[in-house]
Amino acid sequence: MSKKCQLCTIEKATLKRPKTGQAICKSCFFEVFELEIHNTIVSNSLFKPGQRVAIGASGGKDSTVLAYVMKLLNDRYNYGLELVLLSVDEGISGYRDDSLETVKRNQIQYDLPLKIVSYKELYEWSMDDIVKEVGLKNNCTFCGVFRRQALDRGATMLDVDHIVTGHNADDIAETVLMNSNTSGDVARLQRCTEIVTSGESGLCRSKPFKYTYEKEIVMYAYFKELDYFSTECIYSPNAYRGHARVFLKDLEFIRPSTILDIIHSGETFQLKSSIKLPPQKTCERCGYISSNLICKACVLLEGLNRGLPQLGIGHTNRIRKIHGDTPENLSQIQHFSTIQKDEAMLADLASRHLKLSDTTKPPLSAGKMPPSW
C-alpha cells in the first residue's frame, strides 16, 4: 500500500525530502520549498518595495530556480520589486556560450530583462585566454575574483539596488569548511555565512537560498520542468571546492542535517574583542572595495598584463621585488566612478515599471500570509 503525504495526508507521497526525510507529494513539496524561501526573505528583511533587484543568472539549476521563484514570490506576495537578469560571460568556449543561450530562453520564459557583461570587455581577457596563460591550477581564483566584480559593474550600469545569487546551503557549508581548514581567514569565515553583504557604493548582495539544500533545488527544477543548463565548467574539475563537496556529501549521507549544522557553526563563530579585522578600503586603481590599497582583481590583472600570472597568487611581494613595480602604461580596469549607465536598458526598465505599476495589487496583509510549516 502506497504511503500518504505526511503533510497533507491526502495525496500519495511521491518523493522523500532530502532536508527532513519526510515522504510528501509534489504539491506539498512545491509549497514548502517556496514558503521556506519566502520566510527566509521576510525574516531577514532582504528587500524593500520599489528596489531594482538583479538576479545573477548563469543558466545553471540554482540561478534558473532562483529566477523562477523570485518572480513567483514577487508576484504572489507583492514584494514590489523590479527584477532583472544579470549574466556574466566569462568567455569559456563550449560552456558559457551554451549556458547563456539557456539564460536567453529564461529571459523570454519569465519575461524579465537581461543584461550580459563579459570579461573580455571589462578586463580585455577571456577565461580561455587566462587558462592559456596560467594553466588549470589557479584559474578558478581568477574567475571567482573577476566574476564578483563583473556582477557589481553590471549592476552599476543598471542602477541596481540589490543583487541576489543562487548560492545554496551546500555552497555555504562547503565555503565554511574551506575557510576553516585552509585559509585561516577569520574575516572571510565570518562573511561567508552572512545572508546579506554590502558591495560597491552600498550595493547589497543576498542569498535567498541560504538554507535551501542543493538536492531540493534539483528536485524542484525537475518536477517543475524548468529549462536549465546542467554541464559543469570545463575548467573546474581540479578546483579545491570539489574535495570539500565530496566530503560534505559523505557527511550528509550519514546525517542530513550536517549541512545546516555547519552553517550554524559559522554563524555562531565569534572573535575575541582584542582581535582587530582589517578595515575596508577602496582600491586606488579601480575604486572597488578592498581590504588592501589595491584590490585582488587589479593585482591579478596586472600579473596577466605583465606576463607574471603568479602575481596575486601568494607570491606578490617576492615577484614585485624581482620584477619591479607596476609600469605606468599598463592597462587597468575602468574606475567605478566612470562606469557608464546602460541608458537604453534603463529606459526599457522604466517603461516596464510604469506598466507594472498600473496593474499592481495591494500588498498581501499579514493575516493572509500562509502559515509556516
N, C-alpha and C positions, 0 to 999 in steps of 0.2 A: 504494500500500500504506500502510495506516494505521500511525502510529508507536506503539511500545510505551512504556509509562510508564517514565521514566528512573530511577525509584526502585525499583519492584518488578520491572520488566522483564517482567511477565506480562500485566497488563491493558492495554487500549487507552488511550492518552493522550487525555483529553477536555478538558483546559484547559492554558493556559500560565500559570505562576505569575508574577504581576507582580513579586514581590520578587527572584526568582532567574532568571526566564526559562526555568525547567525545564518541559518538557512532561510532565504527570503525570496519573494517573487520579484520580477523585473520592475513592476510599477513601484513597489516599496523601495527597491534599490535606487531607482531614479530620484524618488522623493527625498530619501535620507541623504543621498550624495549631494543633491542641490541644496538641501536645507542646511547641512553642515557647513558648506561653503558660505552660504548667506549668513549664518550665525557667526562665522569667523570674521566676515566683513563688518557686520553690525557691532559685534562685541569689541572689536579693535578700532572702530570708527575710522575705517580706511579712507572713506571718501566723503566729500561734501557736495551737495547738489550744485549743478552748474559747472563742475570741473570737467576739463577735457582730459580724458584718460587714454594713453597709448597702450595697446596690448602688444607685448613683444611676441611676434609671430614668426616661427621658423618653419611651419608646416608639419612639425612632428606631433605626436599624440598629445603631449602636455599643452602646447600652445594652442592647438586646434580645439581641444576640450575647453581650455580657458576662454578662448574667444566665444565659443558657443554658449558656455554657461554665463559669462559676463553679460552677453546680450540678453540671454533669457532672464537672468535675475534683474537686470536693469529695467526691463520691460515689466516684469512681474511685480516687483516691489517699488518701482518708480524711484530709483536712486537719483534720477535727474542728471545722468552722466552723458557726456558727448564722447562716444567711443570711436577709436581709430586704430587700425592695424599698423604696426611699425616693424619692418623687417630689415635685417642686415644681410647683405650679400658679401660673404667673406671671399668669394672668388675661388671656390673649390669645384673644379670641373667634374661632372658626373655625379655630383652630390647636391651642392647648394642650388645649382641651376634647376635641377629636377624638383627639389623641395619648394622652391619659390613658385613653381607652377601650381603646386598644391595651395600655397597661400593665395595666389591669384584666383583660384577657384573658390576658396573660402570667402574671399572678398565679395564675390558675386552671391554665394550661398547665404551669407549672413548680412548682406547689404551694408557693409562697412567700408569706409575709405581706406586706402592703402598707400603708405609711403615706404619706399625702399631706399636705403643708403648703402653705399658699398665701400669696402676697404680701399679699393683702387682710387676712388675719387677723394676719399678722406686722407689716405696715407701714401698714395701712389705705389702701394704694394698690395698684391692679392695674396691669399694664403698659398696658392700654388707657387707664386714667386718666393714666398718666405720659406716654404718647405725645401725648395731647391737650394736655398742659401743656408738654412740651419739644420736640415735633416728632420728626422721624425722623433728626436729625443726631447726637445724643448718646445716644439711647435705649438703645443696646447697653451703654453704660457703666453705666447704672442697673441694667439687667437682670443683667449679669455680677456686679456687686458684691452686689446683693441675693440672687442665687441662691446664691452661695457661702456667705453667712451663713445662708440659709434651710436649706441642707443640714445645716450644723452644728447648727442649732437643732432640726431634726427628729431628728438623731442623738442629741442630748442627751435628747430626750423618750423615746427608746427605750433609753437606756443602752448605746449602741453603742460599740464599741472602735475600729472602723476603717471608713472609707468607701472604696469603690472606684468609680472613674468610668471612662467609656468613652473617655477621651482616647487617640487612636491616634497612630502615628508621624507621620502627616501633620499632625495638630493641633499636635504639639510642635515639629515643624520650622517650621511657619508662625509659631508664637509666638517662636521664636528669631529668625527673620527680622524680625518686627515689633519686638521689643525691641532688636535690634542696629541697626536702621535708623532708628527714630523716637524712642523714648522715652529712650534713653540710660540707662535704669535698670539699672545693673550688678547690683544685688541681685536684681532680678526675672529678669534674664538667667541668673543662676546657679540660681535656684529652678526655673525653668520646665523644666529638663531632669532635675530630680531625680525619681526614681520614687516616693519616699515623702517627704511633707512633714508637719509637725506642725501641728495646728489648735488649737482651743479646748480647754483642760484636757488637753492631751496627746493629743487625738483625732488619729489618723493618717489620712492620705489617700494612696492609691496609685493607680498607673496600670498595671494588668496588660497593657494593650495598647501599652505604650510603644514596642515595636519591631515592632508589627503594622501592616501597610500598610492604608490605608482600602479600597483595591480588593479586598484579600483578605477583609476583613470583609464587604463587599458580596457577594462570591462565595460565602462561607460561608453567609451568610443566605439567598442564592438557592438554592443546592444543598440546603440543609437545610430549605428551605421554611418558614422562620421567619416569624412574624406580627409585622411592624413597620410603623411609620408613616413614610412617605418624603417628605412635604411639607416644604419649607423654611419657616422662620419668616417670616411676612408682614412683619415689621418689620426684617428684616436685610439686604435687598438692597443697601443703601448702606454696610454695615459695611466698615471698612478691611481686616478679615481676608480679605474676598473678593478683594482685589487680591493679597494675599500668596498666597492659594490658587491663583489663576490663574498667578502667576509660578512657584510650586513645581511645578505640573503641567507647565508648559513644560520646566522643568529635568528632571523625572522622565522625560519623553518621550525626552529626549536621553540621559540617564544614570539608569537606575532606582535606582542606589544613592545618588543625591543626597539622598534623604530621611534615610537613616541617617547619611550623611556630615555633614549639617547638625546632626543631633542629637549626634553625637560631637564636633563642633566646640564645641557648647555645653557638653558635659560636661567638656571639657579647658580651658575658659575659667578663667583664674586672675587674681586681683587682686594688685597689689603689696602687700607687707606693711604699707606705710605708709598704705594707704587703709583707712579705718575705715567700716564699714557701720553704718547706724542701728540701735540696739538695739530688740528687740521690746518693746512696751509693752502695756498693757491700756487699752482705751477707757474714759475717765472716765464716759461715759454708759451704755453697754450692756454693758461688761465683755468685749467681743470683742478678740482680738489685733489690734494695730495698731502701725505704726511712728510714729504721732503720738499726741498726747494724746486726740484724738477720731478715731474710725475713719471710713473713707470712707463707709460706709453711713449713719452718723449725720449726716455733713455733707450728703450727698445728700438724705436725708430732711428735714433742716432746710430746705434750699433749696425743696423741694416744698411743705412746710407754710407757708413764709413767702411763697410766690409768687415766689421767686428761684431758678428752676431752674438758673441758671448757677453757683450756689454749689457748689463742689466740682469744677467742670469747668475748672479752670485760672485762675479769677478770684476765688478765695476771699477773699484778704486785701483786695483792692480793693473787693469788694462789701461786706465787713464794715465797712470804713471809711465807706462811703456810707450803709449802712442800719443800722449799729449791731450790737451783739452779740445773742445768742440771747435772745428773750423767755422769761421764767420759765415761763409756762403752755403752752409749745409741746409738742405731742405728741411723744413719743420712743419708741424701740424698747425693748421689755421687756429688762431686765437679765438676763444669762445666769444669774446666781445665783438668779433667781426663776422660771426655767422649770419648769413642772410636768411630771412624768412622765406618760406615757400608760399609766395603770395597767391599763386593760382590755387593751391590746395587749401589755403586758409579761406579763400573766397568760396570754395566749394563747401567747406565745413560750415561756414556762416549760413549759406543757403540751406543746407540740411538742417541746421539748428532751428531756423525760422519755421521750416515745415513741421518739425517735430513739436515745437512749442505750440503750434496751432491745434495739435491733437493730443497733447499731454494730459493724462488723467491726474486727478488729485492724489497725493501720497497715500499709501495704504496705512490706515491707522494702526496703532499698536494692538488694539483689540482684535484686528483681523489677521494679524500675523499667525501663521500656523505654529503650533506648539513644537518645542524641541523634542527630539526623540530621546 
